[in-house]
Amino acid sequence: MKLPRDVSGARLVKTLAALGYRATRQTGSHIRLTCEAPTQHHITIPNHDPLRVGTLAAILGDVASHHGIERDALVERLFGR
């Protein structure tokens, strides 16, 4: 599935909140998110507008791997594309 090209870091942070991620700290333009379920997981999101496609792909791949689902299914769930 094709990734959206217009996703900002702030929008991704809000979108990942639906999966249980919450901001735990921010250093400069990078926001660290933590999810407690199914196990503790940390990801760092650059607060850029827009995110580079490779960066977005890596973040979503990491989140999908942690939750045990395919990246395309995660994109569909988060962005409805």
PDB file of N, CA, C and O in Angstrom:
ATOM      1  N   MET A   1       0.839  -1.173   0.000  1.00  0.00           N
ATOM      2  CA  MET A   1       0.000   0.000   0.000  1.00  0.00           C
ATOM      3  C   MET A   1       0.884   1.236   0.000  1.00  0.00           C
ATOM      4  O   MET A   1       1.911   1.270   0.678  1.00  0.00           O
ATOM      5  N   LYS A   2       0.493   2.241  -0.750  1.00  0.00           N
ATOM      6  CA  LYS A   2       1.251   3.470  -0.848  1.00  0.00           C
ATOM      7  C   LYS A   2       1.082   4.300   0.422  1.00  0.00           C
ATOM      8  O   LYS A   2      -0.027   4.464   0.929  1.00  0.00           O
ATOM      9  N   LEU A   3       2.196   4.816   0.921  1.00  0.00           N
ATOM     10  CA  LEU A   3       2.165   5.630   2.129  1.00  0.00           C
ATOM     11  C   LEU A   3       1.717   7.048   1.806  1.00  0.00           C
ATOM     12  O   LEU A   3       2.003   7.558   0.722  1.00  0.00           O
ATOM     13  N   PRO A   4       1.018   7.688   2.736  1.00  0.00           N
ATOM     14  CA  PRO A   4       0.640   9.087   2.517  1.00  0.00           C
ATOM     15  C   PRO A   4       1.891   9.967   2.483  1.00  0.00           C
ATOM     16  O   PRO A   4       2.857   9.706   3.199  1.00  0.00           O
ATOM     17  N   ARG A   5       1.867  11.000   1.655  1.00  0.00           N
ATOM     18  CA  ARG A   5       3.029  11.867   1.473  1.00  0.00           C
ATOM     19  C   ARG A   5       2.954  13.162   2.282  1.00  0.00           C
ATOM     20  O   ARG A   5       3.919  13.926   2.316  1.00  0.00           O
ATOM     21  N   ASP A   6       1.831  13.409   2.924  1.00  0.00           N
ATOM     22  CA  ASP A   6       1.620  14.696   3.585  1.00  0.00           C
ATOM     23  C   ASP A   6       1.481  14.587   5.102  1.00  0.00           C
ATOM     24  O   ASP A   6       0.811  15.416   5.717  1.00  0.00           O
ATOM     25  N   VAL A   7       2.090  13.597   5.702  1.00  0.00           N
ATOM     26  CA  VAL A   7       1.948  13.374   7.147  1.00  0.00           C
ATOM     27  C   VAL A   7       3.039  14.138   7.888  1.00  0.00           C
ATOM     28  O   VAL A   7       4.227  13.980   7.608  1.00  0.00           O
ATOM     29  N   SER A   8       2.616  14.962   8.830  1.00  0.00           N
ATOM     30  CA  SER A   8       3.580  15.676   9.673  1.00  0.00           C
ATOM     31  C   SER A   8       3.874  14.837  10.916  1.00  0.00           C
ATOM     32  O   SER A   8       3.139  13.900  11.233  1.00  0.00           O
ATOM     33  N   GLY A   9       4.939  15.178  11.605  1.00  0.00           N
ATOM     34  CA  GLY A   9       5.270  14.479  12.843  1.00  0.00           C
ATOM     35  C   GLY A   9       4.186  14.641  13.887  1.00  0.00           C
ATOM     36  O   GLY A   9       3.851  13.688  14.591  1.00  0.00           O
ATOM     37  N   ALA A  10       3.631  15.851  13.993  1.00  0.00           N
ATOM     38  CA  ALA A  10       2.570  16.102  14.979  1.00  0.00           C
ATOM     39  C   ALA A  10       1.324  15.274  14.668  1.00  0.00           C
ATOM     40  O   ALA A  10       0.688  14.745  15.580  1.00  0.00           O
ATOM     41  N   ARG A  11       0.971  15.159  13.378  1.00  0.00           N
ATOM     42  CA  ARG A  11      -0.203  14.355  13.008  1.00  0.00           C
ATOM     43  C   ARG A  11       0.043  12.877  13.312  1.00  0.00           C
ATOM     44  O   ARG A  11      -0.866  12.182  13.766  1.00  0.00           O
ATOM     45  N   LEU A  12       1.259  12.392  13.066  1.00  0.00           N
ATOM     46  CA  LEU A  12       1.568  10.993  13.341  1.00  0.00           C
ATOM     47  C   LEU A  12       1.481  10.703  14.837  1.00  0.00           C
ATOM     48  O   LEU A  12       0.995   9.646  15.238  1.00  0.00           O
ATOM     49  N   VAL A  13       1.949  11.633  15.656  1.00  0.00           N
ATOM     50  CA  VAL A  13       1.855  11.462  17.116  1.00  0.00           C
ATOM     51  C   VAL A  13       0.394  11.320  17.530  1.00  0.00           C
ATOM     52  O   VAL A  13       0.059  10.437  18.319  1.00  0.00           O
ATOM     53  N   LYS A  14      -0.483  12.184  17.004  1.00  0.00           N
ATOM     54  CA  LYS A  14      -1.909  12.109  17.337  1.00  0.00           C
ATOM     55  C   LYS A  14      -2.528  10.815  16.823  1.00  0.00           C
ATOM     56  O   LYS A  14      -3.354  10.205  17.501  1.00  0.00           O
ATOM     57  N   THR A  15      -2.131  10.401  15.632  1.00  0.00           N
ATOM     58  CA  THR A  15      -2.678   9.187  15.033  1.00  0.00           C
ATOM     59  C   THR A  15      -2.265   7.946  15.820  1.00  0.00           C
ATOM     60  O   THR A  15      -3.076   7.042  16.022  1.00  0.00           O
ATOM     61  N   LEU A  16      -1.014   7.898  16.263  1.00  0.00           N
ATOM     62  CA  LEU A  16      -0.536   6.729  17.007  1.00  0.00           C
ATOM     63  C   LEU A  16      -1.135   6.648  18.411  1.00  0.00           C
ATOM     64  O   LEU A  16      -1.046   5.607  19.061  1.00  0.00           O
ATOM     65  N   ALA A  17      -1.738   7.728  18.877  1.00  0.00           N
ATOM     66  CA  ALA A  17      -2.410   7.689  20.179  1.00  0.00           C
ATOM     67  C   ALA A  17      -3.545   6.670  20.169  1.00  0.00           C
ATOM     68  O   ALA A  17      -3.898   6.126  21.216  1.00  0.00           O
ATOM     69  N   ALA A  18      -4.120   6.407  18.993  1.00  0.00           N
ATOM     70  CA  ALA A  18      -5.187   5.412  18.874  1.00  0.00           C
ATOM     71  C   ALA A  18      -4.683   4.001  19.176  1.00  0.00           C
ATOM     72  O   ALA A  18      -5.471   3.120  19.520  1.00  0.00           O
ATOM     73  N   LEU A  19      -3.376   3.786  19.049  1.00  0.00           N
ATOM     74  CA  LEU A  19      -2.789   2.479  19.353  1.00  0.00           C
ATOM     75  C   LEU A  19      -2.219   2.424  20.766  1.00  0.00           C
ATOM     76  O   LEU A  19      -1.605   1.426  21.146  1.00  0.00           O
ATOM     77  N   GLY A  20      -2.412   3.472  21.540  1.00  0.00           N
ATOM     78  CA  GLY A  20      -1.943   3.468  22.923  1.00  0.00           C
ATOM     79  C   GLY A  20      -0.610   4.150  23.132  1.00  0.00           C
ATOM     80  O   GLY A  20      -0.069   4.090  24.237  1.00  0.00           O
ATOM     81  N   TYR A  21      -0.055   4.796  22.119  1.00  0.00           N
ATOM     82  CA  TYR A  21       1.208   5.516  22.273  1.00  0.00           C
ATOM     83  C   TYR A  21       0.933   6.874  22.894  1.00  0.00           C
ATOM     84  O   TYR A  21      -0.067   7.524  22.587  1.00  0.00           O
ATOM     85  N   ARG A  22       1.833   7.291  23.772  1.00  0.00           N
ATOM     86  CA  ARG A  22       1.722   8.617  24.374  1.00  0.00           C
ATOM     87  C   ARG A  22       3.108   9.253  24.412  1.00  0.00           C
ATOM     88  O   ARG A  22       4.119   8.561  24.531  1.00  0.00           O
ATOM     89  N   ALA A  23       3.138  10.559  24.312  1.00  0.00           N
ATOM     90  CA  ALA A  23       4.408  11.285  24.341  1.00  0.00           C
ATOM     91  C   ALA A  23       4.988  11.215  25.751  1.00  0.00           C
ATOM     92  O   ALA A  23       4.310  11.543  26.726  1.00  0.00           O
ATOM     93  N   THR A  24       6.245  10.787  25.852  1.00  0.00           N
ATOM     94  CA  THR A  24       6.882  10.695  27.161  1.00  0.00           C
ATOM     95  C   THR A  24       7.955  11.753  27.338  1.00  0.00           C
ATOM     96  O   THR A  24       8.283  12.121  28.467  1.00  0.00           O
ATOM     97  N   ARG A  25       8.513  12.253  26.226  1.00  0.00           N
ATOM     98  CA  ARG A  25       9.483  13.338  26.334  1.00  0.00           C
ATOM     99  C   ARG A  25       9.730  13.927  24.956  1.00  0.00           C
ATOM    100  O   ARG A  25       9.405  13.324  23.933  1.00  0.00           O
ATOM    101  N   GLN A  26      10.314  15.121  24.952  1.00  0.00           N
ATOM    102  CA  GLN A  26      10.681  15.765  23.701  1.00  0.00           C
ATOM    103  C   GLN A  26      12.038  16.415  23.872  1.00  0.00           C
ATOM    104  O   GLN A  26      12.281  17.125  24.848  1.00  0.00           O
ATOM    105  N   THR A  27      12.920  16.168  22.919  1.00  0.00           N
ATOM    106  CA  THR A  27      14.233  16.788  22.894  1.00  0.00           C
ATOM    107  C   THR A  27      14.381  17.470  21.548  1.00  0.00           C
ATOM    108  O   THR A  27      14.473  16.804  20.517  1.00  0.00           O
ATOM    109  N   GLY A  28      14.404  18.782  21.553  1.00  0.00           N
ATOM    110  CA  GLY A  28      14.479  19.515  20.297  1.00  0.00           C
ATOM    111  C   GLY A  28      13.248  19.243  19.460  1.00  0.00           C
ATOM    112  O   GLY A  28      12.122  19.438  19.918  1.00  0.00           O
ATOM    113  N   SER A  29      13.459  18.791  18.227  1.00  0.00           N
ATOM    114  CA  SER A  29      12.324  18.530  17.340  1.00  0.00           C
ATOM    115  C   SER A  29      11.956  17.051  17.284  1.00  0.00           C
ATOM    116  O   SER A  29      11.253  16.627  16.366  1.00  0.00           O
ATOM    117  N   HIS A  30      12.417  16.264  18.244  1.00  0.00           N
ATOM    118  CA  HIS A  30      12.104  14.837  18.255  1.00  0.00           C
ATOM    119  C   HIS A  30      11.247  14.491  19.473  1.00  0.00           C
ATOM    120  O   HIS A  30      11.548  14.877  20.602  1.00  0.00           O
ATOM    121  N   ILE A  31      10.184  13.763  19.209  1.00  0.00           N
ATOM    122  CA  ILE A  31       9.224  13.378  20.251  1.00  0.00           C
ATOM    123  C   ILE A  31       9.330  11.876  20.471  1.00  0.00           C
ATOM    124  O   ILE A  31       9.265  11.098  19.519  1.00  0.00           O
ATOM    125  N   ARG A  32       9.491  11.475  21.706  1.00  0.00           N
ATOM    126  CA  ARG A  32       9.554  10.043  22.028  1.00  0.00           C
ATOM    127  C   ARG A  32       8.189   9.590  22.517  1.00  0.00           C
ATOM    128  O   ARG A  32       7.604  10.182  23.424  1.00  0.00           O
ATOM    129  N   LEU A  33       7.696   8.527  21.896  1.00  0.00           N
ATOM    130  CA  LEU A  33       6.412   7.945  22.266  1.00  0.00           C
ATOM    131  C   LEU A  33       6.636   6.599  22.926  1.00  0.00           C
ATOM    132  O   LEU A  33       7.573   5.876  22.586  1.00  0.00           O
ATOM    133  N   THR A  34       5.776   6.270  23.865  1.00  0.00           N
ATOM    134  CA  THR A  34       5.845   4.991  24.567  1.00  0.00           C
ATOM    135  C   THR A  34       4.483   4.330  24.536  1.00  0.00           C
ATOM    136  O   THR A  34       3.455   4.982  24.720  1.00  0.00           O
ATOM    137  N   CYS A  35       4.488   3.015  24.298  1.00  0.00           N
ATOM    138  CA  CYS A  35       3.280   2.199  24.342  1.00  0.00           C
ATOM    139  C   CYS A  35       3.531   1.105  25.376  1.00  0.00           C
ATOM    140  O   CYS A  35       4.603   0.500  25.392  1.00  0.00           O
ATOM    141  N   GLU A  36       2.565   0.853  26.221  1.00  0.00           N
ATOM    142  CA  GLU A  36       2.729  -0.139  27.285  1.00  0.00           C
ATOM    143  C   GLU A  36       2.168  -1.508  26.930  1.00  0.00           C
ATOM    144  O   GLU A  36       2.461  -2.486  27.618  1.00  0.00           O
ATOM    145  N   ALA A  37       1.361  -1.600  25.864  1.00  0.00           N
ATOM    146  CA  ALA A  37       0.738  -2.879  25.530  1.00  0.00           C
ATOM    147  C   ALA A  37       1.076  -3.265  24.109  1.00  0.00           C
ATOM    148  O   ALA A  37       1.134  -2.356  23.280  1.00  0.00           O
ATOM    149  N   PRO A  38       1.298  -4.464  23.746  1.00  0.00           N
ATOM    150  CA  PRO A  38       1.334  -5.662  24.592  1.00  0.00           C
ATOM    151  C   PRO A  38       2.566  -5.703  25.495  1.00  0.00           C
ATOM    152  O   PRO A  38       2.517  -6.300  26.570  1.00  0.00           O
ATOM    153  N   THR A  39       3.668  -5.080  25.076  1.00  0.00           N
ATOM    154  CA  THR A  39       4.828  -4.889  25.935  1.00  0.00           C
ATOM    155  C   THR A  39       5.279  -3.452  25.740  1.00  0.00           C
ATOM    156  O   THR A  39       4.802  -2.758  24.842  1.00  0.00           O
ATOM    157  N   GLN A  40       6.197  -3.010  26.580  1.00  0.00           N
ATOM    158  CA  GLN A  40       6.665  -1.631  26.461  1.00  0.00           C
ATOM    159  C   GLN A  40       7.450  -1.446  25.161  1.00  0.00           C
ATOM    160  O   GLN A  40       8.301  -2.265  24.814  1.00  0.00           O
ATOM    161  N   HIS A  41       7.151  -0.363  24.452  1.00  0.00           N
ATOM    162  CA  HIS A  41       7.787  -0.079  23.167  1.00  0.00           C
ATOM    163  C   HIS A  41       7.990   1.428  23.050  1.00  0.00           C
ATOM    164  O   HIS A  41       7.092   2.208  23.366  1.00  0.00           O
ATOM    165  N   HIS A  42       9.173   1.832  22.595  1.00  0.00           N
ATOM    166  CA  HIS A  42       9.493   3.248  22.417  1.00  0.00           C
ATOM    167  C   HIS A  42       9.788   3.518  20.950  1.00  0.00           C
ATOM    168  O   HIS A  42      10.441   2.715  20.283  1.00  0.00           O
ATOM    169  N   ILE A  43       9.309   4.645  20.451  1.00  0.00           N
ATOM    170  CA  ILE A  43       9.674   5.111  19.113  1.00  0.00           C
ATOM    171  C   ILE A  43       9.921   6.613  19.192  1.00  0.00           C
ATOM    172  O   ILE A  43       9.351   7.309  20.031  1.00  0.00           O
ATOM    173  N   THR A  44      10.772   7.091  18.313  1.00  0.00           N
ATOM    174  CA  THR A  44      11.071   8.514  18.253  1.00  0.00           C
ATOM    175  C   THR A  44      10.584   9.055  16.925  1.00  0.00           C
ATOM    176  O   THR A  44      10.882   8.502  15.866  1.00  0.00           O
ATOM    177  N   ILE A  45       9.832  10.144  16.993  1.00  0.00           N
ATOM    178  CA  ILE A  45       9.236  10.750  15.811  1.00  0.00           C
ATOM    179  C   ILE A  45       9.814  12.155  15.647  1.00  0.00           C
ATOM    180  O   ILE A  45       9.729  12.962  16.573  1.00  0.00           O
ATOM    181  N   PRO A  46      10.400  12.463  14.490  1.00  0.00           N
ATOM    182  CA  PRO A  46      10.830  13.844  14.264  1.00  0.00           C
ATOM    183  C   PRO A  46       9.609  14.727  14.020  1.00  0.00           C
ATOM    184  O   PRO A  46       8.709  14.346  13.272  1.00  0.00           O
ATOM    185  N   ASN A  47       9.573  15.881  14.634  1.00  0.00           N
ATOM    186  CA  ASN A  47       8.435  16.785  14.493  1.00  0.00           C
ATOM    187  C   ASN A  47       8.648  17.674  13.268  1.00  0.00           C
ATOM    188  O   ASN A  47       8.784  18.892  13.384  1.00  0.00           O
ATOM    189  N   HIS A  48       8.673  17.046  12.101  1.00  0.00           N
ATOM    190  CA  HIS A  48       8.891  17.747  10.843  1.00  0.00           C
ATOM    191  C   HIS A  48       7.592  17.748  10.039  1.00  0.00           C
ATOM    192  O   HIS A  48       6.714  16.913  10.255  1.00  0.00           O
ATOM    193  N   ASP A  49       7.486  18.692   9.116  1.00  0.00           N
ATOM    194  CA  ASP A  49       6.287  18.781   8.277  1.00  0.00           C
ATOM    195  C   ASP A  49       6.704  18.984   6.833  1.00  0.00           C
ATOM    196  O   ASP A  49       7.203  20.059   6.501  1.00  0.00           O
ATOM    197  N   PRO A  50       6.527  18.018   5.972  1.00  0.00           N
ATOM    198  CA  PRO A  50       6.080  16.645   6.216  1.00  0.00           C
ATOM    199  C   PRO A  50       7.249  15.739   6.568  1.00  0.00           C
ATOM    200  O   PRO A  50       8.412  16.106   6.400  1.00  0.00           O
ATOM    201  N   LEU A  51       6.919  14.544   7.062  1.00  0.00           N
ATOM    202  CA  LEU A  51       7.947  13.528   7.306  1.00  0.00           C
ATOM    203  C   LEU A  51       8.411  12.965   5.971  1.00  0.00           C
ATOM    204  O   LEU A  51       7.619  12.857   5.035  1.00  0.00           O
ATOM    205  N   ARG A  52       9.664  12.611   5.877  1.00  0.00           N
ATOM    206  CA  ARG A  52      10.153  11.948   4.672  1.00  0.00           C
ATOM    207  C   ARG A  52       9.521  10.564   4.584  1.00  0.00           C
ATOM    208  O   ARG A  52       9.248   9.923   5.599  1.00  0.00           O
ATOM    209  N   VAL A  53       9.295  10.119   3.360  1.00  0.00           N
ATOM    210  CA  VAL A  53       8.602   8.846   3.141  1.00  0.00           C
ATOM    211  C   VAL A  53       9.373   7.685   3.759  1.00  0.00           C
ATOM    212  O   VAL A  53       8.761   6.792   4.344  1.00  0.00           O
ATOM    213  N   GLY A  54      10.683   7.676   3.645  1.00  0.00           N
ATOM    214  CA  GLY A  54      11.491   6.603   4.227  1.00  0.00           C
ATOM    215  C   GLY A  54      11.418   6.592   5.745  1.00  0.00           C
ATOM    216  O   GLY A  54      11.380   5.531   6.367  1.00  0.00           O
ATOM    217  N   THR A  55      11.399   7.776   6.333  1.00  0.00           N
ATOM    218  CA  THR A  55      11.270   7.882   7.795  1.00  0.00           C
ATOM    219  C   THR A  55       9.922   7.365   8.244  1.00  0.00           C
ATOM    220  O   THR A  55       9.832   6.603   9.207  1.00  0.00           O
ATOM    221  N   LEU A  56       8.872   7.776   7.550  1.00  0.00           N
ATOM    222  CA  LEU A  56       7.516   7.306   7.873  1.00  0.00           C
ATOM    223  C   LEU A  56       7.414   5.795   7.714  1.00  0.00           C
ATOM    224  O   LEU A  56       6.818   5.119   8.553  1.00  0.00           O
ATOM    225  N   ALA A  57       7.991   5.262   6.640  1.00  0.00           N
ATOM    226  CA  ALA A  57       7.953   3.817   6.403  1.00  0.00           C
ATOM    227  C   ALA A  57       8.661   3.064   7.527  1.00  0.00           C
ATOM    228  O   ALA A  57       8.173   2.029   7.983  1.00  0.00           O
ATOM    229  N   ALA A  58       9.795   3.570   7.973  1.00  0.00           N
ATOM    230  CA  ALA A  58      10.543   2.908   9.045  1.00  0.00           C
ATOM    231  C   ALA A  58       9.771   2.935  10.360  1.00  0.00           C
ATOM    232  O   ALA A  58       9.727   1.937  11.078  1.00  0.00           O
ATOM    233  N   ILE A  59       9.165   4.075  10.673  1.00  0.00           N
ATOM    234  CA  ILE A  59       8.395   4.199  11.917  1.00  0.00           C
ATOM    235  C   ILE A  59       7.200   3.256  11.889  1.00  0.00           C
ATOM    236  O   ILE A  59       6.964   2.516  12.844  1.00  0.00           O
ATOM    237  N   LEU A  60       6.444   3.282  10.790  1.00  0.00           N
ATOM    238  CA  LEU A  60       5.264   2.423  10.692  1.00  0.00           C
ATOM    239  C   LEU A  60       5.642   0.943  10.665  1.00  0.00           C
ATOM    240  O   LEU A  60       4.913   0.109  11.203  1.00  0.00           O
ATOM    241  N   GLY A  61       6.771   0.610  10.046  1.00  0.00           N
ATOM    242  CA  GLY A  61       7.246  -0.774  10.050  1.00  0.00           C
ATOM    243  C   GLY A  61       7.575  -1.243  11.453  1.00  0.00           C
ATOM    244  O   GLY A  61       7.268  -2.377  11.821  1.00  0.00           O
ATOM    245  N   ASP A  62       8.199  -0.375  12.240  1.00  0.00           N
ATOM    246  CA  ASP A  62       8.548  -0.703  13.616  1.00  0.00           C
ATOM    247  C   ASP A  62       7.287  -0.883  14.469  1.00  0.00           C
ATOM    248  O   ASP A  62       7.196  -1.823  15.258  1.00  0.00           O
ATOM    249  N   VAL A  63       6.327   0.014  14.305  1.00  0.00           N
ATOM    250  CA  VAL A  63       5.067  -0.084  15.059  1.00  0.00           C
ATOM    251  C   VAL A  63       4.302  -1.348  14.659  1.00  0.00           C
ATOM    252  O   VAL A  63       3.787  -2.060  15.521  1.00  0.00           O
ATOM    253  N   ALA A  64       4.228  -1.627  13.356  1.00  0.00           N
ATOM    254  CA  ALA A  64       3.518  -2.816  12.883  1.00  0.00           C
ATOM    255  C   ALA A  64       4.167  -4.087  13.414  1.00  0.00           C
ATOM    256  O   ALA A  64       3.474  -5.018  13.825  1.00  0.00           O
ATOM    257  N   SER A  65       5.489  -4.128  13.405  1.00  0.00           N
ATOM    258  CA  SER A  65       6.214  -5.286  13.913  1.00  0.00           C
ATOM    259  C   SER A  65       5.917  -5.497  15.404  1.00  0.00           C
ATOM    260  O   SER A  65       5.704  -6.627  15.844  1.00  0.00           O
ATOM    261  N   HIS A  66       5.907  -4.426  16.159  1.00  0.00           N
ATOM    262  CA  HIS A  66       5.644  -4.538  17.600  1.00  0.00           C
ATOM    263  C   HIS A  66       4.232  -5.059  17.870  1.00  0.00           C
ATOM    264  O   HIS A  66       4.022  -5.847  18.792  1.00  0.00           O
ATOM    265  N   HIS A  67       3.268  -4.617  17.065  1.00  0.00           N
ATOM    266  CA  HIS A  67       1.883  -5.028  17.283  1.00  0.00           C
ATOM    267  C   HIS A  67       1.520  -6.312  16.534  1.00  0.00           C
ATOM    268  O   HIS A  67       0.392  -6.794  16.644  1.00  0.00           O
ATOM    269  N   GLY A  68       2.459  -6.864  15.779  1.00  0.00           N
ATOM    270  CA  GLY A  68       2.233  -8.143  15.114  1.00  0.00           C
ATOM    271  C   GLY A  68       1.274  -8.087  13.943  1.00  0.00           C
ATOM    272  O   GLY A  68       0.540  -9.045  13.699  1.00  0.00           O
ATOM    273  N   ILE A  69       1.266  -6.971  13.208  1.00  0.00           N
ATOM    274  CA  ILE A  69       0.405  -6.856  12.036  1.00  0.00           C
ATOM    275  C   ILE A  69       1.247  -6.407  10.839  1.00  0.00           C
ATOM    276  O   ILE A  69       2.376  -5.944  11.002  1.00  0.00           O
ATOM    277  N   GLU A  70       0.695  -6.546   9.658  1.00  0.00           N
ATOM    278  CA  GLU A  70       1.373  -6.104   8.446  1.00  0.00           C
ATOM    279  C   GLU A  70       1.370  -4.577   8.391  1.00  0.00           C
ATOM    280  O   GLU A  70       0.449  -3.931   8.891  1.00  0.00           O
ATOM    281  N   ARG A  71       2.412  -4.008   7.778  1.00  0.00           N
ATOM    282  CA  ARG A  71       2.491  -2.554   7.666  1.00  0.00           C
ATOM    283  C   ARG A  71       1.318  -1.990   6.858  1.00  0.00           C
ATOM    284  O   ARG A  71       0.775  -0.942   7.208  1.00  0.00           O
ATOM    285  N   ASP A  72       0.926  -2.675   5.784  1.00  0.00           N
ATOM    286  CA  ASP A  72      -0.193  -2.200   4.969  1.00  0.00           C
ATOM    287  C   ASP A  72      -1.491  -2.156   5.776  1.00  0.00           C
ATOM    288  O   ASP A  72      -2.291  -1.233   5.622  1.00  0.00           O
ATOM    289  N   ALA A  73      -1.694  -3.143   6.625  1.00  0.00           N
ATOM    290  CA  ALA A  73      -2.890  -3.163   7.480  1.00  0.00           C
ATOM    291  C   ALA A  73      -2.853  -2.010   8.480  1.00  0.00           C
ATOM    292  O   ALA A  73      -3.886  -1.417   8.791  1.00  0.00           O
ATOM    293  N   LEU A  74      -1.664  -1.699   8.978  1.00  0.00           N
ATOM    294  CA  LEU A  74      -1.520  -0.588   9.911  1.00  0.00           C
ATOM    295  C   LEU A  74      -1.807   0.741   9.220  1.00  0.00           C
ATOM    296  O   LEU A  74      -2.488   1.597   9.785  1.00  0.00           O
ATOM    297  N   VAL A  75      -1.298   0.922   8.010  1.00  0.00           N
ATOM    298  CA  VAL A  75      -1.557   2.143   7.244  1.00  0.00           C
ATOM    299  C   VAL A  75      -3.046   2.300   6.991  1.00  0.00           C
ATOM    300  O   VAL A  75      -3.588   3.396   7.132  1.00  0.00           O
ATOM    301  N   GLU A  76      -3.709   1.218   6.620  1.00  0.00           N
ATOM    302  CA  GLU A  76      -5.158   1.242   6.387  1.00  0.00           C
ATOM    303  C   GLU A  76      -5.905   1.625   7.662  1.00  0.00           C
ATOM    304  O   GLU A  76      -6.859   2.403   7.621  1.00  0.00           O
ATOM    305  N   ARG A  77      -5.473   1.084   8.774  1.00  0.00           N
ATOM    306  CA  ARG A  77      -6.129   1.350  10.060  1.00  0.00           C
ATOM    307  C   ARG A  77      -5.927   2.802  10.508  1.00  0.00           C
ATOM    308  O   ARG A  77      -6.852   3.439  11.012  1.00  0.00           O
ATOM    309  N   LEU A  78      -4.712   3.314  10.317  1.00  0.00           N
ATOM    310  CA  LEU A  78      -4.407   4.659  10.806  1.00  0.00           C
ATOM    311  C   LEU A  78      -4.866   5.775   9.879  1.00  0.00           C
ATOM    312  O   LEU A  78      -5.353   6.810  10.332  1.00  0.00           O
ATOM    313  N   PHE A  79      -4.706   5.555   8.568  1.00  0.00           N
ATOM    314  CA  PHE A  79      -4.962   6.617   7.615  1.00  0.00           C
ATOM    315  C   PHE A  79      -6.153   6.353   6.702  1.00  0.00           C
ATOM    316  O   PHE A  79      -6.580   7.246   5.970  1.00  0.00           O
ATOM    317  N   GLY A  80      -6.696   5.132   6.737  1.00  0.00           N
ATOM    318  CA  GLY A  80      -7.868   4.793   5.961  1.00  0.00           C
ATOM    319  C   GLY A  80      -7.682   4.910   4.460  1.00  0.00           C
ATOM    320  O   GLY A  80      -8.590   5.331   3.743  1.00  0.00           O
ATOM    321  N   ARG A  81      -6.493   4.533   3.987  1.00  0.00           N
ATOM    322  CA  ARG A  81      -6.213   4.608   2.550  1.00  0.00           C
ATOM    323  C   ARG A  81      -6.127   3.233   1.968  1.00  0.00           C
ATOM    324  O   ARG A  81      -5.897   3.084   0.768  1.00  0.00           O
TER     325      ARG A  81
END
